Amino acid sequence: MASLVASQRVKAIQRVAVAMLLITGAVNYIDRVALSIANPLVRADLHLSIAEMGVLLSVFLWTYALCQLPVGAMIDRLGPRWLLGIGVILWSLAQVAVGFVNSMGQFVWTRVLLGVGESPQFPLGARVVRNWYNVRDRGVPTGIFNSASTLGPAIAPPLLTGLMIGLGWRWMFIVIGLAGLLVGVVWFFIYRDPLARRLNQQEMAYLLEGEDHSAGQPVSFAEWRHLFAFRTTWGMIFGNFGSGYMIWLYAAWLPGYLEIQRHMTIAHTGLVASVPYVFGFIGSLFGGWACDRLMARGFSPINSRKLPIIIGMIGMASFTVIAALTPSNVVAVGCIAAAMFLGNMAGATIWALAVVAAPAKGVGSLGGMQNFGGFLGGALAPMVTGFIVQVTKSFVPALILAAVVGIGSALIYLLVVQRPVDIAEGMPVAVTARR
């Protein structure tokens, strides 16, 4: 029997939904890397050491990581519209507040609020893709919304450096915070879930073809807790730890690395630091396309995701080692660009894995658990890197350590993540009967 296709109305809704995820995600990442861009001026103005800056860079990531577990369950219960709308407004207000801080303590609180506000973005993106796309078609939109994690950082260095040089670092934060408030209002007024769109029978049949019929039902606390009983869940958590560690070493310290280790000026760094993220953006799109192609060629949904993840993580680790050891700035930047392409190819596919590994009603929950692991790694990376550089006066040991963590991540995906999670498996009969 021929597979159902999306109607023109559903296709239009899909395009708008993914475009809004891309825009909000790009703003999300511009805001979270803004401190990395302003690193030297903030350190000078607030009299912070490199190690103290590493701690400040990590505060957002610790908060973000800890929010992933509850926010995943909230997405599955409350839906994407309200959570992302409120989240964008909260994190944008936090950015505006940065313009008025006078101490590290005050700065810490703005980073905490930034982490809370930004935490729904990517688990929620996985839920939106599951809501609006058939299982056959989810790789490409997942790659597109995940590419925001590199589109934002690619735009950020020249944009924020220009704002910082022209207006100062405080006004830089205020301007991007005000822009974020506008984006949050637009999301709230545009996005709706399928049930709110009053789709016809054929349109709903396309969305649900090949799905279990629990999609759209709220996940209970017992079911959320039961997700931890599965080997695949733990493989996704610890596997993503390594991905998050490597990605956030670069996201937090790439401008500082180019200035401190490679002796580039702030203006030069503003241009050069965007180059690897352009390649990362392409890698994200390629990762989403690749897993759909592998699935079309007969790979299982899980294996069509695992293969690009493993290749991407090993490749990112390898190019990171070369970047660390080469004396050439040109070769180093080229290797970092290759590392970002491969790492973000893996990153997009990691989110595509969440969409096919999770039960229909638990995409946000499992995505949040996976993201929790990634941002535990991400939270450690800036802090550990800052202390290593403070002690050794070099980024080389920090980059080598990140490569080792990345190889470990690839092995976990290879050996531990084997099959989708069936939320009913092993659940008490009294609980499953209520579904």
C-alpha positions as CSV (number, residue, x, y, z in Angstrom):
1,M,0.0,0.0,0.0
2,A,1.3,3.5,-0.9
3,S,2.4,5.7,1.9
4,L,0.3,8.7,2.7
5,V,1.7,12.2,1.8
6,A,1.2,15.5,3.5
7,S,-1.4,17.8,2.2
8,Q,-0.5,21.3,1.0
9,R,-1.9,22.8,4.1
10,V,0.2,20.5,6.3
11,K,3.3,21.2,4.3
12,A,2.7,24.9,4.8
13,I,2.3,24.4,8.5
14,Q,5.5,22.2,8.6
15,R,7.5,24.9,6.9
16,V,6.4,27.7,9.2
17,A,6.9,25.5,12.3
18,V,10.5,24.4,11.3
19,A,11.3,28.0,10.3
20,M,10.2,29.3,13.7
21,L,12.3,26.6,15.4
22,L,15.3,27.6,13.4
23,I,14.8,31.3,14.2
24,T,14.2,30.8,17.9
25,G,17.1,28.3,18.1
26,A,19.5,30.7,16.3
27,V,18.5,33.5,18.8
28,N,18.9,30.9,21.6
29,Y,22.5,30.2,20.6
30,I,23.4,33.8,19.8
31,D,22.4,34.6,23.4
32,R,24.1,31.7,25.0
33,V,27.5,32.3,23.2
34,A,27.4,36.1,23.7
35,L,29.5,35.8,26.9
36,S,32.1,33.9,24.9
37,I,32.3,36.7,22.4
38,A,32.5,39.4,25.2
39,N,34.9,37.2,27.2
40,P,38.0,39.5,27.2
41,L,36.1,42.8,27.8
42,V,34.0,41.3,30.6
43,R,37.1,39.8,32.2
44,A,38.9,43.1,32.1
45,D,35.9,45.1,33.3
46,L,34.9,42.8,36.2
47,H,38.5,41.8,37.0
48,L,38.0,38.0,36.5
49,S,40.7,35.4,36.1
50,I,40.6,32.8,33.2
51,A,39.5,30.2,35.8
52,E,36.7,32.4,37.1
53,M,35.5,33.1,33.6
54,G,35.4,29.3,33.0
55,V,33.1,29.0,36.1
56,L,30.9,31.8,34.8
57,L,30.6,30.2,31.4
58,S,29.6,27.0,33.1
59,V,26.8,28.4,35.2
60,F,24.4,28.6,32.3
61,L,25.2,25.0,31.3
62,W,24.7,23.5,34.8
63,T,21.4,25.3,35.1
64,Y,20.4,24.2,31.6
65,A,21.4,20.6,32.2
66,L,19.5,20.3,35.5
67,C,16.3,21.8,33.9
68,Q,16.3,19.2,31.1
69,L,14.7,16.4,33.2
70,P,11.7,18.3,34.4
71,V,11.3,20.4,31.2
72,G,11.1,17.2,29.0
73,A,8.1,16.0,31.1
74,M,6.5,19.5,31.0
75,I,6.7,19.5,27.2
76,D,4.9,16.2,26.9
77,R,2.2,17.4,29.3
78,L,1.8,21.1,28.4
79,G,2.9,21.3,24.8
80,P,5.4,23.4,22.9
81,R,3.5,26.7,22.4
82,W,3.4,28.0,26.0
83,L,6.7,26.6,27.1
84,L,8.8,28.1,24.3
85,G,7.0,31.4,24.3
86,I,7.5,31.9,28.0
87,G,11.1,30.5,27.8
88,V,12.1,33.0,25.1
89,I,10.8,35.9,27.0
90,L,12.5,34.8,30.2
91,W,15.9,34.3,28.7
92,S,15.7,37.6,26.7
93,L,14.9,39.5,30.0
94,A,18.0,37.8,31.5
95,Q,20.1,39.1,28.6
96,V,18.8,42.6,29.1
97,A,19.7,42.4,32.8
98,V,23.3,41.6,31.9
99,G,23.7,45.2,30.7
100,F,23.3,46.3,34.3
101,V,25.5,43.8,36.3
102,N,28.4,45.1,38.3
103,S,29.8,41.9,39.9
104,M,30.4,38.2,39.2
105,G,27.6,37.4,41.7
106,Q,25.1,39.4,39.8
107,F,26.3,38.0,36.5
108,V,25.8,34.5,37.8
109,W,22.1,35.1,38.4
110,T,21.5,36.3,34.9
111,R,23.2,33.1,33.6
112,V,20.9,31.0,35.8
113,L,17.8,32.7,34.4
114,L,19.3,32.3,30.9
115,G,19.6,28.5,31.5
116,V,16.1,28.1,32.8
117,G,14.6,30.1,29.9
118,E,16.5,28.3,27.2
119,S,16.1,24.8,28.5
120,P,12.9,23.9,26.6
121,Q,14.2,24.8,23.1
122,F,15.7,21.6,21.7
123,P,13.6,18.9,23.4
124,L,10.6,20.9,22.3
125,G,11.9,21.0,18.8
126,A,12.0,17.2,18.7
127,R,8.4,17.2,19.9
128,V,7.3,19.7,17.2
129,V,8.9,17.5,14.5
130,R,7.1,14.4,15.9
131,N,3.8,16.3,16.0
132,W,4.0,17.5,12.4
133,Y,6.0,14.9,10.4
134,N,5.5,11.3,9.6
135,V,8.2,9.0,10.9
136,R,9.6,8.7,7.3
137,D,10.2,12.4,7.0
138,R,11.7,13.5,10.3
139,G,15.4,13.4,9.7
140,V,15.6,16.6,7.5
141,P,13.4,18.8,9.7
142,T,15.4,17.6,12.7
143,G,18.6,18.5,11.0
144,I,17.2,22.0,10.1
145,F,16.0,22.9,13.6
146,N,19.2,21.5,15.1
147,S,21.3,23.5,12.6
148,A,20.3,26.6,14.7
149,S,23.0,25.4,17.2
150,T,25.5,26.3,14.5
151,L,23.7,29.0,12.6
152,G,23.5,31.1,15.8
153,P,27.2,30.8,16.6
154,A,28.1,31.5,13.0
155,I,26.2,34.7,13.0
156,A,27.2,35.7,16.5
157,P,31.0,36.5,16.2
158,P,30.8,39.2,13.5
159,L,27.4,40.5,14.7
160,L,28.1,40.7,18.4
161,T,31.7,41.9,17.8
162,G,30.4,44.8,15.8
163,L,27.8,45.6,18.5
164,M,30.4,45.3,21.2
165,I,33.0,47.5,19.4
166,G,30.3,50.1,18.5
167,L,28.2,50.2,21.7
168,G,30.1,48.4,24.4
169,W,29.5,44.9,25.8
170,R,26.7,46.0,28.1
171,W,24.6,47.4,25.2
172,M,25.4,44.4,23.1
173,F,23.5,42.2,25.7
174,I,20.6,44.7,25.9
175,V,20.1,44.8,22.1
176,I,20.0,41.0,21.6
177,G,17.7,40.7,24.6
178,L,15.2,43.1,23.1
179,A,15.4,41.2,19.8
180,G,14.6,38.0,21.6
181,L,11.5,39.4,23.2
182,L,10.1,40.1,19.8
183,V,10.9,36.6,18.6
184,G,9.1,35.1,21.6
185,V,5.9,37.0,21.0
186,V,5.9,36.0,17.3
187,W,6.3,32.2,18.3
188,F,3.4,32.4,20.7
189,F,1.0,33.9,18.2
190,I,2.1,31.6,15.2
191,Y,2.6,28.1,16.5
192,R,-0.2,25.6,17.2
193,D,-0.2,21.8,17.8
194,P,-2.1,19.5,15.3
195,L,-5.2,19.2,17.5
196,A,-5.6,22.9,17.6
197,R,-5.4,23.1,13.8
198,R,-8.6,21.0,13.2
199,L,-7.0,18.8,10.7
200,N,-9.1,16.6,8.5
201,Q,-9.1,12.8,8.6
202,Q,-6.6,12.4,5.8
203,E,-4.2,14.9,7.3
204,M,-4.3,13.2,10.7
205,A,-3.8,9.8,9.0
206,Y,-0.6,11.1,7.4
207,L,0.7,12.3,10.8
208,L,-0.2,9.0,12.6
209,E,0.8,6.5,9.9
210,G,3.3,4.0,11.4
211,E,2.8,5.5,14.9
212,D,1.3,4.0,18.1
213,H,-1.8,5.9,19.1
214,S,-0.4,7.2,22.4
215,A,1.0,10.3,20.5
216,G,-0.5,13.4,22.0
217,Q,-1.4,11.8,25.3
218,P,0.3,13.2,28.4
219,V,3.1,11.1,29.9
220,S,2.5,10.2,33.6
221,F,5.2,10.5,36.2
222,A,5.3,6.7,36.5
223,E,5.9,6.4,32.8
224,W,8.5,9.2,32.9
225,R,10.4,7.5,35.7
226,H,10.1,4.1,33.9
227,L,12.2,5.5,31.0
228,F,15.2,5.2,33.2
229,A,14.8,1.4,33.3
230,F,16.0,1.1,29.6
231,R,19.5,0.5,28.4
232,T,18.9,2.8,25.4
233,T,18.0,5.7,27.7
234,W,21.3,5.5,29.6
235,G,23.2,5.0,26.4
236,M,21.7,8.2,25.0
237,I,22.4,10.1,28.2
238,F,26.1,9.1,28.5
239,G,26.7,9.1,24.8
240,N,25.5,12.6,24.5
241,F,27.7,13.6,27.4
242,G,30.7,13.3,25.1
243,S,29.0,15.2,22.3
244,G,28.0,18.0,24.7
245,Y,31.6,18.2,26.1
246,M,33.2,18.7,22.8
247,I,30.6,21.1,21.3
248,W,30.7,23.3,24.4
249,L,34.5,23.4,24.6
250,Y,34.4,25.2,21.3
251,A,31.2,27.2,22.0
252,A,32.6,28.6,25.2
253,W,36.3,28.9,24.5
254,L,36.8,29.2,20.7
255,P,37.1,33.1,20.7
256,G,39.3,32.9,23.8
257,Y,41.4,30.1,22.3
258,L,42.0,32.2,19.1
259,E,43.0,35.2,21.2
260,I,45.1,33.5,23.9
261,Q,46.6,30.5,22.1
262,R,46.7,31.8,18.5
263,H,47.3,35.5,19.4
264,M,44.5,36.9,17.2
265,T,43.0,40.4,17.8
266,I,39.4,40.7,19.0
267,A,38.3,42.1,15.5
268,H,40.1,39.2,13.7
269,T,38.6,36.7,16.1
270,G,35.1,38.1,15.3
271,L,35.5,37.0,11.7
272,V,37.6,33.8,12.1
273,A,35.4,32.3,14.9
274,S,32.4,32.3,12.6
275,V,34.1,30.1,10.0
276,P,33.9,26.7,11.9
277,Y,30.2,27.3,12.6
278,V,29.4,27.8,9.0
279,F,30.7,24.3,8.4
280,G,28.8,23.1,11.5
281,F,25.6,24.5,10.1
282,I,26.2,22.5,6.9
283,G,27.0,19.4,9.0
284,S,23.7,19.7,10.8
285,L,21.7,19.8,7.6
286,F,23.8,16.9,6.2
287,G,23.2,14.8,9.3
288,G,19.5,15.1,9.0
289,W,19.6,14.3,5.3
290,A,21.9,11.3,5.8
291,C,19.8,9.5,8.4
292,D,16.7,9.8,6.2
293,R,18.7,8.4,3.2
294,L,20.1,5.5,5.3
295,M,16.6,4.7,6.4
296,A,15.3,4.8,2.8
297,R,18.1,2.3,1.9
298,G,16.9,-0.2,4.5
299,F,18.7,0.7,7.7
300,S,16.5,0.4,10.8
301,P,15.4,3.7,12.4
302,I,18.0,3.3,15.2
303,N,20.9,2.2,13.0
304,S,20.3,5.0,10.5
305,R,20.9,7.4,13.3
306,K,23.8,5.6,15.1
307,L,26.0,5.4,12.1
308,P,26.3,9.2,11.5
309,I,26.7,9.8,15.2
310,I,29.6,7.3,15.6
311,I,31.4,8.6,12.4
312,G,30.8,12.2,13.4
313,M,32.1,11.8,17.0
314,I,35.2,9.9,15.9
315,G,35.9,12.4,13.2
316,M,35.4,15.4,15.5
317,A,37.8,13.9,18.0
318,S,40.5,13.2,15.4
319,F,40.4,16.7,13.9
320,T,40.5,18.2,17.4
321,V,43.8,16.4,18.1
322,I,45.3,17.7,14.9
323,A,44.1,21.3,15.7
324,A,45.7,21.0,19.1
325,L,49.1,19.9,17.8
326,T,49.6,21.9,14.6
327,P,51.7,25.1,14.8
328,S,49.8,26.6,11.9
329,N,46.8,28.9,12.6
330,V,45.4,28.2,9.2
331,V,45.5,24.4,9.6
332,A,44.1,24.7,13.2
333,V,41.1,26.7,12.0
334,G,40.6,24.3,9.1
335,C,40.7,21.3,11.4
336,I,38.3,23.0,13.9
337,A,35.9,23.7,10.9
338,A,36.1,20.0,10.0
339,A,35.5,19.0,13.6
340,M,32.5,21.3,13.8
341,F,31.1,19.8,10.5
342,L,31.4,16.3,11.9
343,G,30.4,17.1,15.4
344,N,27.2,18.8,14.3
345,M,26.4,16.1,11.8
346,A,26.4,13.8,14.9
347,G,24.5,16.4,17.0
348,A,21.6,16.7,14.5
349,T,21.5,12.9,14.3
350,I,21.5,12.6,18.1
351,W,18.2,14.6,18.1
352,A,16.9,12.5,15.2
353,L,17.7,9.5,17.3
354,A,15.5,10.8,20.1
355,V,12.6,11.1,17.7
356,V,12.7,7.5,16.7
357,A,14.0,5.9,19.9
358,A,11.3,7.4,22.2
359,P,7.7,6.2,22.5
360,A,5.3,8.6,20.8
361,K,4.0,10.2,24.0
362,G,7.5,10.5,25.5
363,V,9.6,12.3,22.9
364,G,10.1,15.4,25.0
365,S,10.8,13.3,28.1
366,L,13.5,11.1,26.5
367,G,14.8,14.1,24.6
368,G,15.2,16.0,27.8
369,M,17.0,13.1,29.5
370,Q,19.4,12.8,26.5
371,N,20.0,16.6,26.6
372,F,20.6,16.4,30.4
373,G,23.5,14.1,29.6
374,G,24.8,16.4,26.9
375,F,24.7,19.5,29.0
376,L,26.4,17.8,32.0
377,G,29.3,17.3,29.6
378,G,28.7,20.8,28.3
379,A,28.7,22.3,31.8
380,L,32.0,20.6,32.7
381,A,33.8,21.6,29.5
382,P,34.2,25.4,30.0
383,M,35.1,25.0,33.7
384,V,37.6,22.1,33.2
385,T,39.1,23.9,30.2
386,G,39.5,27.2,32.2
387,F,41.3,25.4,35.0
388,I,43.6,23.5,32.6
389,V,44.5,26.6,30.8
390,Q,45.1,28.5,34.0
391,V,47.5,25.8,35.3
392,T,49.3,24.8,32.1
393,K,49.1,28.1,30.2
394,S,48.0,26.1,27.1
395,F,44.8,24.8,25.5
396,V,46.5,21.7,24.1
397,P,45.9,19.4,27.1
398,A,42.2,20.6,27.2
399,L,41.7,19.8,23.5
400,I,43.3,16.3,23.9
401,L,41.1,15.5,26.8
402,A,38.0,16.6,24.8
403,A,39.0,14.2,22.0
404,V,39.3,11.3,24.4
405,V,35.8,12.1,25.8
406,G,34.5,12.2,22.2
407,I,35.9,8.7,21.4
408,G,34.3,7.4,24.6
409,S,30.9,8.9,23.4
410,A,31.1,7.1,20.1
411,L,31.8,3.7,21.8
412,I,28.8,4.2,24.0
413,Y,26.5,4.8,21.1
414,L,28.0,1.7,19.3
415,L,27.7,-0.7,22.2
416,V,24.8,0.5,24.4
417,V,22.1,2.0,22.2
418,Q,20.5,-1.0,20.5
419,R,16.7,-0.6,20.2
420,P,13.8,1.8,20.7
421,V,12.2,2.3,24.1
422,D,8.8,0.6,24.6
423,I,7.3,2.5,27.5
424,A,4.8,-0.3,28.3
425,E,7.6,-2.9,28.6
426,G,8.0,-3.8,32.3
427,M,5.3,-1.4,33.5
428,P,2.9,-2.6,36.2
429,V,-0.4,-3.8,34.7
430,A,-2.4,-1.3,36.7
431,V,-0.4,1.6,35.2
432,T,-0.6,0.4,31.6
433,A,-4.3,-0.2,31.9
434,R,-4.9,3.5,32.4
435,R,-3.2,4.4,29.1
